[in-house]
Amino acid sequence: MSQVFSNALAKAKVPGSVVLNAWRQNFGPEAAKSVQNMNQVRENLTVDELLKTIGAGFGSSSGALVSEATAMKVSAVYACVALVAGAISTLPLNVYQRTDTGREKAKNHQYWWFLNEQPDDEISAAVFWEYIISAKMFYGDGYAEILRPHTSSTEVSGLRLHHPLRVYPFRDVNGRLWYRVTPLVGASYVLQPADMLHIPSLGYDGLTSPSPITYAARQAVGTSIATAEWNGKFFSNGARPDFALETPGNLTKEQVDVLRATWMDAYGGSANSHKPAILTGGLKATPLTLSQADSQILQTASWNLEEICRVLGVPPFMVGSTEKTTSWGTGQENMGKGFVKYTLRRDLIKIQQEINRKFWPRSQKFFVEFDVTEIERGDLKTENEAFRVALGRAGEPGWLTVNEVRSMKLLAPVDGGDEINKAVPTADPNAAPADPAPADPKKKGKSA
């Protein structure tokens, strides 16, 4: 083994762990030729695979290319991604430990800091989780490398983001899963699944997932892009349909070009839409009315928004569409619960399970779970009424202590606030009075 580490020190400029690279070179799968396709060139790629690899756009029936960059320009896509990714990025990710009676928060756990504040030296935790979810929604998969103190350690020291187009999952000749990472700086390297957080989307095939936006919502996004371009050109012409200039005589090509250029210079554009037209020489302006089919184009934005929201699991009313009511009920509390239950939960569970199985592979004592109480919290009156019931009212037993409630409201504990309020039995006012106990004859004799 001494020779192994000597060779590793001689190649210290190679990116990654020196010990890990040395082990792979001499004893790892590369040495055993099991990972034969680590750097191979793939052939016979489908169009979708090629476009996804180079990050190009996918064609839609409208003619518009749909990619991550073009989809971001569609307001419905931007709003949905910002809503889901932003909501998850603001949720506390608590570390718990299992006990004989249930569970409790793990105090001062070493993983809490980088899960909730700073996963690495360059970004905050909020930016990290927002990136993971937005990458998943745009590309189908979100990736983050799990950093460890050394190769043989199961301890986690941090997380590092990777762009989905810079991570290539593959399987070796034995069917084992690996992740090849191509960083912005340095050579490519290979990671085992235990060292990579992988959050896939619907349609995961064992390696990657299709993008919800460029796959399922491609036509709606492409139509939105084309509609926005058509609307822009329509309003640049003063929001009015085109018209024809008629003349009783015949004009040469040069005269037609001069007339068209002169008219556009004087009356073209929204800034000149209200200038009065002066026609001479027998010219007559005949408007070309907007057909019913063309007028419906201005209303397709509503359909596109609803279609995009349906694919991304976001109700339209949460991204500013007020045309239709929601079936989730009224009130902030009901809307928050519905958003967590039907939209966020499917991503929250994936993240929790991926962290739990890779952060603690040899122990089930600790686990993480997102705290969604802030989103599900209702108005102040409803919340205070719920706390009254939880603390115990009108002689009813409570199930929360005063200090537990104060902790939820980020208040300091108070003396005597750690006791559960127990029910106090009260006398029934309609019950008949109990009969007096009979006198004891022995006691009577003694007293006499």
C-alpha positions as a Markdown table, in Angstrom:
| # | Residue | x | y | z |
|---|---|---|---|---|
| 1 | Met | 0.0 | 0.0 | 0.0 |
| 2 | Ser | 3.0 | 2.4 | 0.6 |
| 3 | Gln | 3.6 | 2.3 | -3.2 |
| 4 | Val | 0.0 | 3.3 | -3.8 |
| 5 | Phe | 0.2 | 6.4 | -1.7 |
| 6 | Ser | 3.6 | 7.3 | -3.1 |
| 7 | Asn | 2.1 | 7.2 | -6.6 |
| 8 | Ala | -0.8 | 9.3 | -5.3 |
| 9 | Leu | 1.4 | 12.0 | -3.9 |
| 10 | Ala | 3.2 | 12.2 | -7.2 |
| 11 | Lys | -0.1 | 12.9 | -8.9 |
| 12 | Ala | -1.4 | 15.4 | -6.3 |
| 13 | Lys | -2.5 | 17.8 | -9.1 |
| 14 | Val | -5.2 | 15.4 | -10.1 |
| 15 | Pro | -8.6 | 16.8 | -9.0 |
| 16 | Gly | -10.4 | 15.0 | -6.2 |
| 17 | Ser | -9.2 | 13.1 | -3.2 |
| 18 | Val | -5.6 | 11.8 | -3.4 |
| 19 | Val | -6.4 | 8.7 | -1.5 |
| 20 | Leu | -9.6 | 8.0 | -3.4 |
| 21 | Asn | -7.8 | 8.4 | -6.8 |
| 22 | Ala | -5.0 | 6.1 | -5.7 |
| 23 | Trp | -7.4 | 3.5 | -4.5 |
| 24 | Arg | -9.4 | 3.6 | -7.8 |
| 25 | Gln | -6.3 | 3.3 | -9.9 |
| 26 | Asn | -5.0 | 0.2 | -8.1 |
| 27 | Phe | -8.0 | -1.5 | -6.7 |
| 28 | Gly | -11.1 | 0.3 | -8.0 |
| 29 | Pro | -13.5 | -0.6 | -10.8 |
| 30 | Glu | -11.3 | 1.2 | -13.3 |
| 31 | Ala | -8.4 | -1.1 | -12.6 |
| 32 | Ala | -10.7 | -4.1 | -12.9 |
| 33 | Lys | -12.0 | -2.8 | -16.3 |
| 34 | Ser | -15.5 | -3.0 | -15.0 |
| 35 | Val | -16.3 | 0.6 | -15.8 |
| 36 | Gln | -15.5 | 0.4 | -19.5 |
| 37 | Asn | -17.9 | 3.1 | -20.6 |
| 38 | Met | -16.7 | 5.8 | -18.2 |
| 39 | Asn | -15.4 | 8.1 | -21.0 |
| 40 | Gln | -16.7 | 6.3 | -24.1 |
| 41 | Val | -18.4 | 8.2 | -26.9 |
| 42 | Arg | -22.0 | 7.2 | -27.4 |
| 43 | Glu | -23.4 | 6.6 | -30.8 |
| 44 | Asn | -26.8 | 6.4 | -32.3 |
| 45 | Leu | -28.3 | 9.0 | -30.0 |
| 46 | Thr | -31.9 | 10.0 | -30.4 |
| 47 | Val | -32.7 | 13.6 | -31.2 |
| 48 | Asp | -34.0 | 14.2 | -27.7 |
| 49 | Glu | -30.9 | 12.7 | -26.1 |
| 50 | Leu | -28.6 | 14.8 | -28.3 |
| 51 | Leu | -30.5 | 18.0 | -27.6 |
| 52 | Lys | -30.5 | 17.3 | -23.9 |
| 53 | Thr | -26.8 | 16.5 | -23.9 |
| 54 | Ile | -25.8 | 19.7 | -25.6 |
| 55 | Gly | -28.4 | 21.8 | -23.8 |
| 56 | Ala | -30.2 | 22.8 | -27.0 |
| 57 | Gly | -34.0 | 23.4 | -27.4 |
| 58 | Phe | -36.7 | 21.0 | -28.3 |
| 59 | Gly | -38.9 | 21.8 | -31.2 |
| 60 | Ser | -42.7 | 22.3 | -30.7 |
| 61 | Ser | -45.6 | 22.3 | -33.1 |
| 62 | Ser | -45.7 | 26.1 | -33.0 |
| 63 | Gly | -42.2 | 26.2 | -34.4 |
| 64 | Ala | -40.7 | 27.7 | -31.2 |
| 65 | Leu | -37.7 | 25.9 | -29.6 |
| 66 | Val | -38.3 | 25.0 | -26.0 |
| 67 | Ser | -35.3 | 24.9 | -23.7 |
| 68 | Glu | -34.5 | 26.0 | -20.2 |
| 69 | Ala | -33.5 | 29.4 | -21.4 |
| 70 | Thr | -36.6 | 30.0 | -23.6 |
| 71 | Ala | -39.0 | 28.5 | -21.1 |
| 72 | Met | -37.8 | 30.9 | -18.3 |
| 73 | Lys | -39.1 | 33.7 | -20.5 |
| 74 | Val | -42.6 | 32.4 | -20.2 |
| 75 | Ser | -44.2 | 34.0 | -17.2 |
| 76 | Ala | -46.3 | 31.0 | -16.2 |
| 77 | Val | -43.2 | 28.7 | -16.2 |
| 78 | Tyr | -41.1 | 31.3 | -14.3 |
| 79 | Ala | -43.9 | 31.8 | -11.7 |
| 80 | Cys | -44.5 | 28.0 | -11.1 |
| 81 | Val | -40.8 | 27.2 | -10.8 |
| 82 | Ala | -40.2 | 30.2 | -8.5 |
| 83 | Leu | -43.2 | 29.2 | -6.4 |
| 84 | Val | -42.3 | 25.6 | -5.8 |
| 85 | Ala | -38.6 | 26.0 | -5.6 |
| 86 | Gly | -38.9 | 29.1 | -3.5 |
| 87 | Ala | -41.3 | 27.5 | -1.0 |
| 88 | Ile | -39.1 | 24.4 | -0.5 |
| 89 | Ser | -36.0 | 26.5 | -0.1 |
| 90 | Thr | -37.5 | 28.4 | 2.8 |
| 91 | Leu | -38.7 | 25.3 | 4.8 |
| 92 | Pro | -36.6 | 24.3 | 7.9 |
| 93 | Leu | -35.0 | 20.9 | 7.5 |
| 94 | Asn | -34.9 | 19.5 | 11.0 |
| 95 | Val | -32.7 | 16.6 | 12.3 |
| 96 | Tyr | -34.6 | 14.2 | 14.6 |
| 97 | Gln | -33.6 | 11.2 | 16.6 |
| 98 | Arg | -35.8 | 8.2 | 17.4 |
| 99 | Thr | -36.5 | 7.5 | 21.0 |
| 100 | Asp | -38.3 | 4.7 | 22.9 |
| 101 | Thr | -41.4 | 6.9 | 23.1 |
| 102 | Gly | -41.3 | 8.4 | 19.6 |
| 103 | Arg | -38.9 | 11.1 | 18.4 |
| 104 | Glu | -37.3 | 14.3 | 19.5 |
| 105 | Lys | -35.2 | 17.0 | 17.8 |
| 106 | Ala | -31.5 | 16.3 | 17.8 |
| 107 | Lys | -30.0 | 19.3 | 19.6 |
| 108 | Asn | -26.9 | 20.8 | 18.1 |
| 109 | His | -26.5 | 18.2 | 15.4 |
| 110 | Gln | -23.5 | 18.8 | 13.1 |
| 111 | Tyr | -25.6 | 18.3 | 9.9 |
| 112 | Trp | -28.1 | 21.0 | 10.8 |
| 113 | Trp | -25.8 | 23.9 | 9.8 |
| 114 | Phe | -25.2 | 22.9 | 6.2 |
| 115 | Leu | -28.7 | 21.6 | 5.6 |
| 116 | Asn | -30.3 | 24.9 | 6.8 |
| 117 | Glu | -27.6 | 27.6 | 6.5 |
| 118 | Gln | -24.6 | 26.8 | 4.3 |
| 119 | Pro | -23.9 | 23.5 | 2.5 |
| 120 | Asp | -20.6 | 24.7 | 1.2 |
| 121 | Asp | -18.4 | 27.8 | 1.2 |
| 122 | Glu | -20.0 | 29.5 | -1.8 |
| 123 | Ile | -23.8 | 29.5 | -1.4 |
| 124 | Ser | -26.4 | 29.5 | 1.3 |
| 125 | Ala | -28.8 | 26.7 | 2.0 |
| 126 | Ala | -31.8 | 28.6 | 0.5 |
| 127 | Val | -30.0 | 29.0 | -2.8 |
| 128 | Phe | -28.9 | 25.4 | -2.7 |
| 129 | Trp | -32.4 | 23.9 | -2.4 |
| 130 | Glu | -33.9 | 26.4 | -4.8 |
| 131 | Tyr | -31.3 | 25.3 | -7.4 |
| 132 | Ile | -31.9 | 21.6 | -6.8 |
| 133 | Ile | -35.7 | 21.9 | -7.3 |
| 134 | Ser | -35.5 | 24.3 | -10.3 |
| 135 | Ala | -32.9 | 22.0 | -11.9 |
| 136 | Lys | -35.2 | 19.1 | -11.4 |
| 137 | Met | -38.1 | 20.9 | -13.0 |
| 138 | Phe | -36.2 | 22.2 | -16.0 |
| 139 | Tyr | -33.9 | 19.2 | -16.7 |
| 140 | Gly | -35.7 | 16.3 | -14.9 |
| 141 | Asp | -33.0 | 15.6 | -12.3 |
| 142 | Gly | -31.3 | 17.6 | -9.5 |
| 143 | Tyr | -27.8 | 16.6 | -8.4 |
| 144 | Ala | -25.6 | 17.4 | -5.4 |
| 145 | Glu | -22.3 | 15.7 | -4.5 |
| 146 | Ile | -22.0 | 14.5 | -0.9 |
| 147 | Leu | -18.7 | 15.7 | 0.6 |
| 148 | Arg | -17.0 | 13.4 | 3.2 |
| 149 | Pro | -13.8 | 13.9 | 5.3 |
| 150 | His | -12.2 | 10.9 | 3.7 |
| 151 | Thr | -13.1 | 8.0 | 1.4 |
| 152 | Ser | -13.8 | 5.4 | 4.1 |
| 153 | Ser | -16.0 | 7.7 | 6.2 |
| 154 | Thr | -19.7 | 7.7 | 6.3 |
| 155 | Glu | -19.7 | 11.1 | 7.9 |
| 156 | Val | -20.9 | 14.1 | 5.8 |
| 157 | Ser | -19.1 | 17.4 | 5.8 |
| 158 | Gly | -21.0 | 19.3 | 3.2 |
| 159 | Leu | -22.8 | 19.3 | -0.2 |
| 160 | Arg | -21.7 | 20.6 | -3.6 |
| 161 | Leu | -24.1 | 21.5 | -6.4 |
| 162 | His | -23.6 | 20.2 | -10.0 |
| 163 | His | -25.5 | 21.3 | -13.1 |
| 164 | Pro | -27.6 | 18.5 | -14.6 |
| 165 | Leu | -25.8 | 18.7 | -17.9 |
| 166 | Arg | -22.5 | 18.1 | -16.1 |
| 167 | Val | -23.5 | 14.9 | -14.5 |
| 168 | Tyr | -23.7 | 11.7 | -16.5 |
| 169 | Pro | -25.2 | 8.6 | -14.8 |
| 170 | Phe | -24.2 | 5.3 | -16.3 |
| 171 | Arg | -24.0 | 1.6 | -15.4 |
| 172 | Asp | -20.9 | -0.6 | -15.7 |
| 173 | Val | -20.7 | -4.0 | -17.2 |
| 174 | Asn | -21.9 | -5.5 | -13.9 |
| 175 | Gly | -25.0 | -3.2 | -13.9 |
| 176 | Arg | -23.8 | -1.0 | -11.0 |
| 177 | Leu | -24.7 | 2.6 | -11.1 |
| 178 | Trp | -22.0 | 5.4 | -11.3 |
| 179 | Tyr | -22.1 | 9.1 | -11.8 |
| 180 | Arg | -19.5 | 10.8 | -14.0 |
| 181 | Val | -19.0 | 14.5 | -13.1 |
| 182 | Thr | -17.5 | 17.0 | -15.4 |
| 183 | Pro | -16.8 | 20.2 | -13.3 |
| 184 | Leu | -16.2 | 23.6 | -14.7 |
| 185 | Val | -12.6 | 23.4 | -13.7 |
| 186 | Gly | -10.5 | 20.2 | -13.7 |
| 187 | Ala | -10.8 | 16.7 | -15.1 |
| 188 | Ser | -13.9 | 14.5 | -14.9 |
| 189 | Tyr | -14.2 | 12.0 | -12.1 |
| 190 | Val | -16.6 | 9.2 | -11.1 |
| 191 | Leu | -18.7 | 9.0 | -7.9 |
| 192 | Gln | -20.6 | 6.1 | -6.4 |
| 193 | Pro | -24.4 | 6.5 | -5.7 |
| 194 | Ala | -23.6 | 6.8 | -2.0 |
| 195 | Asp | -21.7 | 10.1 | -2.7 |
| 196 | Met | -24.4 | 11.7 | -4.9 |
| 197 | Leu | -27.8 | 13.2 | -3.9 |
| 198 | His | -30.1 | 12.5 | -6.9 |
| 199 | Ile | -33.6 | 13.9 | -7.0 |
| 200 | Pro | -35.4 | 12.5 | -10.1 |
| 201 | Ser | -38.7 | 13.4 | -11.6 |
| 202 | Leu | -41.7 | 11.4 | -12.9 |
| 203 | Gly | -40.5 | 9.0 | -15.6 |
| 204 | Tyr | -37.2 | 8.0 | -14.0 |
| 205 | Asp | -35.7 | 5.1 | -16.0 |
| 206 | Gly | -32.9 | 4.1 | -13.6 |
| 207 | Leu | -30.5 | 6.7 | -14.9 |
| 208 | Thr | -32.2 | 10.0 | -15.7 |
| 209 | Ser | -35.7 | 11.5 | -15.9 |
| 210 | Pro | -37.4 | 13.6 | -18.6 |
| 211 | Ser | -37.8 | 17.3 | -18.0 |
| 212 | Pro | -41.4 | 18.1 | -17.1 |
| 213 | Ile | -41.1 | 21.4 | -19.0 |
| 214 | Thr | -39.4 | 20.3 | -22.2 |
| 215 | Tyr | -41.2 | 17.0 | -22.3 |
| 216 | Ala | -44.8 | 17.1 | -20.9 |
| 217 | Ala | -45.3 | 20.9 | -21.2 |
| 218 | Arg | -43.4 | 21.4 | -24.5 |
| 219 | Gln | -46.3 | 22.2 | -26.7 |
| 220 | Ala | -47.9 | 24.6 | -24.1 |
| 221 | Val | -44.6 | 26.4 | -23.6 |
| 222 | Gly | -43.9 | 26.5 | -27.3 |
| 223 | Thr | -47.4 | 27.9 | -28.0 |
| 224 | Ser | -46.8 | 30.5 | -25.2 |
| 225 | Ile | -43.6 | 31.6 | -26.8 |
| 226 | Ala | -45.2 | 31.9 | -30.2 |
| 227 | Thr | -48.2 | 33.7 | -28.8 |
| 228 | Ala | -46.0 | 36.2 | -27.0 |
| 229 | Glu | -44.2 | 37.0 | -30.2 |
| 230 | Trp | -47.4 | 37.4 | -32.2 |
| 231 | Asn | -48.9 | 39.6 | -29.5 |
| 232 | Gly | -45.8 | 41.8 | -29.5 |
| 233 | Lys | -45.9 | 42.3 | -33.2 |
| 234 | Phe | -49.6 | 43.0 | -33.1 |
| 235 | Phe | -49.3 | 45.7 | -30.4 |
| 236 | Ser | -46.2 | 47.2 | -32.1 |
| 237 | Asn | -48.6 | 48.0 | -34.9 |
| 238 | Gly | -50.9 | 49.9 | -32.6 |
| 239 | Ala | -53.0 | 46.9 | -31.6 |
| 240 | Arg | -55.0 | 47.0 | -34.9 |
| 241 | Pro | -55.2 | 44.7 | -37.9 |
| 242 | Asp | -53.5 | 45.5 | -41.1 |
| 243 | Phe | -55.1 | 47.3 | -44.0 |
| 244 | Ala | -54.6 | 47.8 | -47.7 |
| 245 | Leu | -54.0 | 51.0 | -49.6 |
| 246 | Glu | -56.1 | 51.1 | -52.8 |
| 247 | Thr | -55.4 | 53.3 | -55.8 |
| 248 | Pro | -57.5 | 53.6 | -59.1 |
| 249 | Gly | -54.4 | 53.5 | -61.2 |
| 250 | Asn | -51.5 | 51.0 | -61.6 |
| 251 | Leu | -48.2 | 51.6 | -59.8 |
| 252 | Thr | -44.8 | 50.5 | -60.7 |
| 253 | Lys | -42.8 | 48.4 | -58.3 |
| 254 | Glu | -40.6 | 51.4 | -57.4 |
| 255 | Gln | -43.7 | 53.4 | -56.6 |
| 256 | Val | -45.2 | 50.7 | -54.4 |
| 257 | Asp | -42.0 | 50.4 | -52.4 |
| 258 | Val | -41.8 | 54.2 | -51.9 |
| 259 | Leu | -45.4 | 54.4 | -50.9 |
| 260 | Arg | -45.1 | 51.5 | -48.4 |
| 261 | Ala | -41.9 | 52.9 | -46.9 |
| 262 | Thr | -43.4 | 56.4 | -46.6 |
| 263 | Trp | -46.5 | 55.1 | -44.9 |
| 264 | Met | -44.6 | 52.9 | -42.4 |
| 265 | Asp | -42.3 | 55.8 | -41.6 |
| 266 | Ala | -45.2 | 58.1 | -40.9 |
| 267 | Tyr | -47.8 | 55.8 | -39.3 |
| 268 | Gly | -46.1 | 52.6 | -38.3 |
| 269 | Gly | -45.5 | 51.6 | -34.7 |
| 270 | Ser | -47.6 | 52.2 | -31.6 |
| 271 | Ala | -46.2 | 55.7 | -31.1 |
| 272 | Asn | -47.9 | 56.8 | -34.4 |
| 273 | Ser | -51.1 | 54.8 | -34.1 |
| 274 | His | -53.3 | 57.8 | -33.4 |
| 275 | Lys | -51.8 | 60.2 | -36.0 |
| 276 | Pro | -54.4 | 61.1 | -38.6 |
| 277 | Ala | -53.7 | 59.7 | -42.1 |
| 278 | Ile | -53.7 | 62.1 | -45.0 |
| 279 | Leu | -54.5 | 60.4 | -48.4 |
| 280 | Thr | -53.9 | 62.1 | -51.7 |
| 281 | Gly | -53.9 | 61.1 | -55.3 |
| 282 | Gly | -57.0 | 58.9 | -55.1 |
| 283 | Leu | -55.6 | 56.6 | -52.3 |
| 284 | Lys | -58.1 | 54.8 | -50.2 |
| 285 | Ala | -57.4 | 52.8 | -47.0 |
| 286 | Thr | -59.4 | 49.6 | -46.7 |
| 287 | Pro | -59.0 | 47.9 | -43.3 |
| 288 | Leu | -58.6 | 44.1 | -43.2 |
| 289 | Thr | -60.8 | 43.0 | -40.3 |
| 290 | Leu | -59.4 | 40.6 | -37.7 |
| 291 | Ser | -60.8 | 37.1 | -38.2 |
| 292 | Gln | -62.4 | 35.2 | -35.4 |
| 293 | Ala | -59.6 | 32.7 | -35.4 |
| 294 | Asp | -57.0 | 35.5 | -35.2 |
| 295 | Ser | -58.8 | 37.2 | -32.3 |
| 296 | Gln | -58.8 | 33.9 | -30.3 |
| 297 | Ile | -55.0 | 34.1 | -30.3 |
| 298 | Leu | -55.1 | 36.8 | -27.7 |
| 299 | Gln | -57.0 | 34.4 | -25.4 |
| 300 | Thr | -54.7 | 31.4 | -25.8 |
| 301 | Ala | -52.5 | 32.8 | -23.0 |
| 302 | Ser | -55.1 | 31.7 | -20.4 |
| 303 | Trp | -55.2 | 28.1 | -21.8 |
| 304 | Asn | -51.4 | 27.9 | -22.0 |
| 305 | Leu | -51.1 | 29.0 | -18.3 |
| 306 | Glu | -53.6 | 26.4 | -17.2 |
| 307 | Glu | -51.8 | 23.7 | -19.2 |
| 308 | Ile | -48.4 | 24.6 | -17.8 |
| 309 | Cys | -49.7 | 24.8 | -14.2 |
| 310 | Arg | -51.3 | 21.3 | -14.7 |
| 311 | Val | -48.0 | 19.8 | -15.7 |
| 312 | Leu | -46.0 | 21.4 | -12.9 |
| 313 | Gly | -48.7 | 20.6 | -10.2 |
| 314 | Val | -49.4 | 24.3 | -9.4 |
| 315 | Pro | -53.0 | 25.6 | -9.1 |
| 316 | Pro | -53.4 | 28.6 | -11.4 |
| 317 | Phe | -54.7 | 30.9 | -8.7 |
| 318 | Met | -51.4 | 30.6 | -6.9 |
| 319 | Val | -49.6 | 32.2 | -9.8 |
| 320 | Gly | -51.9 | 35.1 | -10.3 |
| 321 | Ser | -54.8 | 33.6 | -12.4 |
| 322 | Thr | -58.1 | 34.7 | -10.8 |
| 323 | Glu | -60.4 | 33.6 | -13.6 |
| 324 | Lys | -61.4 | 30.4 | -11.9 |
| 325 | Thr | -62.0 | 29.5 | -8.3 |
| 326 | Thr | -60.2 | 26.9 | -6.4 |
| 327 | Ser | -61.7 | 23.6 | -5.0 |
| 328 | Trp | -59.2 | 23.7 | -2.1 |
| 329 | Gly | -61.6 | 25.8 | 0.0 |
| 330 | Thr | -61.2 | 29.4 | 1.2 |
| 331 | Gly | -58.7 | 30.9 | 3.6 |
| 332 | Gln | -55.0 | 30.9 | 3.8 |
| 333 | Glu | -54.9 | 27.8 | 6.0 |
| 334 | Asn | -56.8 | 25.6 | 3.5 |
| 335 | Met | -54.7 | 26.9 | 0.5 |
| 336 | Gly | -51.5 | 26.3 | 2.4 |
| 337 | Lys | -52.5 | 22.7 | 3.3 |
| 338 | Gly | -53.5 | 21.9 | -0.2 |
| 339 | Phe | -50.3 | 23.3 | -1.6 |
| 340 | Val | -48.2 | 21.2 | 0.7 |
| 341 | Lys | -50.3 | 18.1 | 0.3 |
| 342 | Tyr | -50.7 | 18.0 | -3.5 |
| 343 | Thr | -47.7 | 19.9 | -4.8 |
| 344 | Leu | -44.7 | 20.1 | -2.4 |
| 345 | Arg | -45.0 | 16.8 | -0.6 |
| 346 | Arg | -44.0 | 14.7 | -3.6 |
| 347 | Asp | -40.7 | 16.6 | -3.7 |
| 348 | Leu | -40.2 | 16.8 | 0.1 |
| 349 | Ile | -40.5 | 13.1 | 0.5 |
| 350 | Lys | -38.0 | 12.4 | -2.2 |
| 351 | Ile | -35.4 | 14.7 | -0.6 |
| 352 | Gln | -36.0 | 13.4 | 2.9 |
| 353 | Gln | -35.6 | 9.8 | 1.9 |
| 354 | Glu | -32.5 | 10.5 | -0.3 |
| 355 | Ile | -30.8 | 12.3 | 2.6 |
| 356 | Asn | -31.8 | 9.7 | 5.2 |
| 357 | Arg | -30.5 | 6.7 | 3.3 |
| 358 | Lys | -27.2 | 8.3 | 2.3 |
| 359 | Phe | -26.4 | 10.3 | 5.4 |
| 360 | Trp | -27.0 | 7.5 | 7.8 |
| 361 | Pro | -26.5 | 4.2 | 5.8 |
| 362 | Arg | -25.5 | 2.2 | 8.9 |
| 363 | Ser | -27.9 | 3.7 | 11.5 |
| 364 | Gln | -31.6 | 4.5 | 11.7 |
| 365 | Lys | -31.3 | 6.5 | 14.9 |
| 366 | Phe | -31.3 | 9.9 | 13.1 |
| 367 | Phe | -33.4 | 11.2 | 10.2 |
| 368 | Val | -34.4 | 14.6 | 8.7 |
| 369 | Glu | -37.9 | 16.0 | 8.0 |
| 370 | Phe | -39.1 | 19.3 | 6.6 |
| 371 | Asp | -41.1 | 21.5 | 8.9 |
| 372 | Val | -44.2 | 22.7 | 6.9 |
| 373 | Thr | -46.1 | 24.3 | 9.8 |
| 374 | Glu | -45.3 | 27.8 | 8.6 |
| 375 | Ile | -47.1 | 27.2 | 5.3 |
| 376 | Glu | -50.0 | 25.4 | 6.8 |
| 377 | Arg | -50.5 | 28.0 | 9.5 |
| 378 | Gly | -53.8 | 29.8 | 9.3 |
| 379 | Asp | -54.8 | 33.3 | 10.4 |
| 380 | Leu | -54.0 | 34.6 | 13.9 |
| 381 | Lys | -57.5 | 34.0 | 15.3 |
| 382 | Thr | -57.7 | 30.4 | 14.1 |
| 383 | Glu | -54.1 | 29.8 | 15.3 |
| 384 | Asn | -54.8 | 31.1 | 18.8 |
| 385 | Glu | -58.0 | 29.0 | 19.0 |
| 386 | Ala | -56.0 | 25.9 | 18.1 |
| 387 | Phe | -53.4 | 26.7 | 20.8 |
| 388 | Arg | -56.2 | 27.0 | 23.4 |
| 389 | Val | -57.4 | 23.5 | 22.5 |
| 390 | Ala | -53.9 | 22.2 | 22.6 |
| 391 | Leu | -53.2 | 23.7 | 26.0 |
| 392 | Gly | -56.5 | 22.5 | 27.4 |
| 393 | Arg | -59.5 | 24.6 | 28.0 |
| 394 | Ala | -62.6 | 24.4 | 30.2 |
| 395 | Gly | -61.3 | 21.4 | 32.1 |
| 396 | Glu | -60.3 | 19.5 | 29.0 |
| 397 | Pro | -56.9 | 17.7 | 28.9 |
| 398 | Gly | -54.2 | 19.4 | 26.9 |
| 399 | Trp | -51.5 | 17.9 | 24.7 |
| 400 | Leu | -49.0 | 20.8 | 24.5 |
| 401 | Thr | -47.2 | 22.6 | 27.2 |
| 402 | Val | -46.9 | 26.4 | 27.4 |
| 403 | Asn | -43.2 | 26.3 | 26.6 |
| 404 | Glu | -43.9 | 24.1 | 23.5 |
| 405 | Val | -46.3 | 26.7 | 22.2 |
| 406 | Arg | -43.9 | 29.5 | 23.0 |
| 407 | Ser | -41.2 | 27.6 | 21.1 |
| 408 | Met | -43.4 | 27.5 | 18.0 |
| 409 | Lys | -43.8 | 31.3 | 18.3 |
| 410 | Leu | -40.0 | 31.7 | 18.7 |
| 411 | Leu | -40.4 | 32.9 | 22.3 |
| 412 | Ala | -38.2 | 32.1 | 25.3 |
| 413 | Pro | -39.5 | 29.5 | 27.8 |
| 414 | Val | -41.1 | 30.5 | 31.1 |
| 415 | Asp | -40.8 | 28.9 | 34.6 |
| 416 | Gly | -43.5 | 26.3 | 35.2 |
| 417 | Gly | -44.3 | 26.0 | 31.5 |
| 418 | Asp | -43.3 | 22.4 | 31.0 |
| 419 | Glu | -46.3 | 20.8 | 32.6 |
| 420 | Ile | -49.2 | 19.3 | 30.6 |
| 421 | Asn | -52.5 | 20.6 | 31.6 |
| 422 | Lys | -54.5 | 17.6 | 32.9 |
| 423 | Ala | -58.3 | 17.4 | 32.9 |
| 424 | Val | -60.0 | 18.3 | 36.3 |
| 425 | Pro | -63.1 | 16.2 | 36.9 |
| 426 | Thr | -66.1 | 18.4 | 37.6 |
| 427 | Ala | -69.3 | 17.4 | 39.5 |
| 428 | Asp | -72.4 | 16.8 | 37.4 |
| 429 | Pro | -75.0 | 19.4 | 38.5 |
| 430 | Asn | -77.9 | 17.1 | 37.4 |
| 431 | Ala | -76.7 | 14.1 | 39.5 |
| 432 | Ala | -78.8 | 13.2 | 42.6 |
| 433 | Pro | -77.1 | 13.8 | 45.9 |
| 434 | Ala | -75.4 | 10.7 | 47.4 |
| 435 | Asp | -77.1 | 9.0 | 50.4 |
| 436 | Pro | -75.3 | 9.6 | 53.7 |
| 437 | Ala | -73.2 | 6.6 | 54.9 |
| 438 | Pro | -74.9 | 4.6 | 57.7 |
| 439 | Ala | -73.5 | 5.1 | 61.2 |
| 440 | Asp | -71.1 | 2.5 | 62.6 |
| 441 | Pro | -72.8 | 0.9 | 65.7 |
| 442 | Lys | -69.4 | 0.1 | 67.2 |
| 443 | Lys | -68.4 | 3.8 | 67.1 |
| 444 | Lys | -71.8 | 4.7 | 68.7 |
| 445 | Gly | -71.2 | 2.4 | 71.6 |
| 446 | Lys | -67.8 | 3.7 | 72.2 |
| 447 | Ser | -68.8 | 7.3 | 72.1 |
| 448 | Ala | -71.7 | 6.6 | 74.5 |
